[in-house]
Amino acid sequence: MKISKIIEIDSINKVYRNEGFETNVLKGVSISVDEGDYVSIVGPSGSGKSTLMTILGCLSQSTSGSYLLDGEEVGKLKDSDLSRIRNEKIGFVFQAFHLLPGVSAFDNVMMPLIYCNKIPVDAKEKVKQALIRVGLEHRMTHTPGQLSGGEQQRVTIARSLINDPKIILADEPTGNLDSKNGAEIMRVFDHLNAEGRTIIIITHDPVVSEHARRILTLRDGQIISDKINENFKESRAGLARVEVK
């Protein structure tokens, strides 16, 4: 079976201009990602990881270069089309959770469906199944303030899944969590990838990056390494014996 490219970035540059000064944050970055792949992008602070994430997520545009996302040239799309892509094709998971305070986990997960042109008739069932998928069937009515950090991040993952996106884009998803909760969150991502979902994780944590099949290293705005994780097959073999709780 032929594997299709879901992301093709070619010679991306990103320059910020301010009061006559230019800062070249990304310098000729080229990346391709196969559908169903599991990729981590690592690098020190200031390497350009966050800028690359915003471009991958269609939250900002590059200064030059091309970006094909699932066959569409992102640079030629209108704002309305970019919003459609973000809502339909990309699920976002952020370090800071970005959940609505005082609103139940159920309603937080429902939010992306509300922004659709037409709320599906089975919206409530979709939300329920998304929360069950991340092991929160017993916490659906709880607000973020009543949930642990790990549980809040699971709500965020459930929300990212609600529109059945092709790509999950996670920016430092364990950055606000202790090691135990971080490991549980990564196990959720591992299972999602094993089911065929494309996962891209931006991280500075080598433990997190080792979950991915492919590890890209970014430094000073350039990709300096693109390697296959030799331990991936071994970890994936053990995954089948571990349930997400």
C-alpha positions in Angstrom: 0.0 0.0 0.0 1.3 3.4 -1.0 2.0 5.8 1.9 1.0 9.4 1.2 2.8 12.5 2.3 0.5 14.5 4.6 3.1 17.3 5.2 5.6 18.6 2.7 7.5 21.7 3.7 10.2 23.0 1.3 12.8 25.7 2.1 10.7 27.5 4.7 12.1 30.7 6.0 10.5 32.9 8.7 11.7 36.4 9.3 10.4 38.8 11.9 10.8 42.5 11.2 10.7 45.1 13.9 11.8 48.7 13.7 14.3 48.1 11.0 15.7 44.9 12.6 15.3 41.5 11.1 15.4 38.2 13.0 15.6 35.1 10.8 14.0 32.4 13.0 13.7 29.6 10.4 16.3 29.2 7.7 15.5 26.9 4.8 13.7 24.2 6.7 12.4 21.3 4.7 10.4 18.5 6.2 8.1 15.8 4.8 5.9 13.6 7.0 4.1 10.5 5.9 0.5 9.9 6.9 0.4 7.9 10.1 3.9 8.7 11.1 5.1 9.6 14.7 7.5 12.5 14.7 9.2 14.5 17.5 10.9 17.8 16.8 13.5 18.7 19.4 15.9 21.5 20.1 17.0 24.0 22.7 15.1 27.2 23.6 15.4 29.7 20.7 16.0 27.0 18.1 12.7 27.9 16.3 10.5 25.0 17.5 7.5 27.2 18.5 7.7 29.2 15.2 7.8 25.9 13.2 4.8 24.6 15.2 2.7 27.7 14.4 3.5 27.3 10.7 2.8 23.5 10.7 -0.5 24.3 12.5 -1.5 27.0 10.0 -1.5 29.6 12.8 1.1 31.7 10.9 2.6 31.8 7.5 6.2 31.5 6.4 8.1 34.4 4.9 9.1 32.2 2.0 9.1 28.6 0.9 6.2 26.3 0.3 3.9 24.2 2.6 1.7 21.4 1.2 -0.7 20.1 3.8 -2.7 17.0 2.7 -2.2 18.2 -0.9 -3.2 21.8 -0.3 -0.7 24.7 -0.8 -1.1 26.5 2.5 0.4 29.8 1.3 -2.3 30.3 -1.3 -5.3 29.8 1.1 -7.6 32.5 2.4 -8.0 33.0 6.2 -11.4 31.2 6.0 -9.7 28.2 4.4 -7.0 28.2 7.0 -9.6 28.2 9.7 -11.3 25.2 8.0 -8.0 23.3 7.9 -7.2 24.0 11.5 -10.7 22.8 12.6 -11.0 19.8 10.3 -7.4 18.4 9.8 -5.4 19.4 12.8 -5.9 18.7 16.5 -3.9 20.9 18.8 -2.6 20.0 22.2 -0.8 22.7 24.1 1.4 22.8 27.2 -1.0 25.3 28.9 -4.1 23.2 28.2 -6.2 26.3 27.2 -9.4 24.9 28.7 -12.3 27.1 29.6 -12.4 27.5 33.4 -15.6 26.7 35.2 -16.8 24.7 32.2 -17.1 20.9 32.4 -14.8 18.5 30.7 -17.7 17.5 28.5 -18.4 21.0 27.3 -14.7 21.8 26.8 -14.5 18.9 24.4 -17.7 20.0 22.7 -16.3 23.4 21.8 -14.7 22.6 18.3 -18.0 21.1 17.2 -19.8 24.3 18.1 -17.5 26.1 15.7 -18.5 23.8 12.8 -20.9 25.1 10.2 -23.4 22.4 11.4 -23.2 20.6 14.7 -23.5 16.9 14.0 -26.6 15.1 15.3 -24.4 12.7 17.3 -22.3 15.5 18.8 -22.9 14.4 22.4 -22.0 10.8 21.6 -18.8 12.0 19.9 -17.8 13.9 23.0 -18.6 11.0 25.2 -16.5 8.6 23.2 -13.6 11.0 23.0 -13.5 11.3 26.8 -13.8 7.5 27.1 -10.9 7.2 24.7 -8.6 9.1 27.1 -9.9 7.4 30.2 -12.1 10.2 31.6 -15.5 8.6 31.4 -15.8 9.2 35.2 -14.8 12.9 35.1 -17.0 14.3 32.3 -18.9 16.7 34.5 -15.8 18.0 36.3 -14.4 21.5 35.6 -10.7 22.0 35.0 -10.3 23.2 38.6 -11.5 19.9 39.8 -9.1 17.9 37.6 -5.4 17.1 38.0 -2.9 18.4 35.5 -2.7 15.1 33.8 -6.5 14.9 33.6 -6.7 18.4 32.1 -4.3 17.4 29.4 -6.4 14.3 28.7 -9.4 16.6 28.2 -7.2 18.7 25.8 -6.4 15.5 23.8 -10.0 14.5 23.7 -10.9 17.9 22.4 -8.2 17.6 19.7 -9.8 14.3 18.6 -13.4 15.5 18.4 -13.3 16.4 14.7 -11.3 13.3 13.8 -8.3 15.2 12.4 -5.6 13.6 10.4 -2.8 15.2 12.4 -2.3 15.7 16.2 0.1 18.6 16.7 1.3 18.7 20.3 3.5 21.6 21.7 5.4 20.5 24.9 2.4 18.4 25.9 4.1 17.2 29.1 5.8 20.5 30.0 3.4 21.3 32.9 3.2 17.7 34.2 5.2 15.6 36.6 7.0 12.5 35.2 4.2 10.1 36.1 1.4 12.1 34.5 3.7 12.9 31.6 4.3 9.2 31.0 0.6 8.6 31.0 0.0 11.3 28.5 2.7 9.9 26.2 1.0 6.5 26.4 -2.2 8.1 25.1 -0.3 9.5 22.1 1.4 6.1 21.5 -2.0 4.4 21.3 -3.4 7.1 19.0 -0.4 6.6 16.6 -0.8 2.9 16.8 -4.3 3.3 15.6 -3.0 5.2 12.5 -3.1 8.9 13.6 -0.2 11.2 12.5 1.4 12.6 15.6 3.9 15.5 15.7 5.3 16.5 19.0 7.4 19.6 19.7 9.5 19.0 22.8 12.8 19.8 24.6 12.5 16.6 26.6 14.5 13.7 25.3 12.3 11.2 27.2 9.3 12.5 25.3 11.1 12.5 22.0 12.0 8.8 22.3 8.4 7.8 22.0 8.4 8.9 18.3 9.5 6.8 15.4 11.4 9.7 13.9 13.4 12.5 15.7 14.2 15.8 14.1 16.6 18.1 15.8 16.3 21.9 15.2 19.1 24.3 16.1 19.5 28.0 15.2 16.5 27.7 12.8 17.8 24.7 10.8 17.2 21.0 10.8 20.6 19.5 11.8 19.5 15.9 12.3 16.7 13.7 11.0 17.0 10.1 12.4 14.9 7.0 12.9 14.5 6.0 16.5 16.0 2.5 16.8 14.0 1.7 19.9 10.6 2.5 18.4 9.7 -1.0 17.2 10.6 -2.4 20.6 8.5 0.1 22.5 5.6 -0.4 20.0 5.7 -4.2 20.6 5.2 -3.5 24.3 2.4 -1.0 23.7 0.0 -3.8 22.7 0.2 -5.1 26.2 -0.5 -1.8 27.9 -4.0 -0.3 28.3 -4.6 3.4 28.5 -6.1 4.1 31.9 
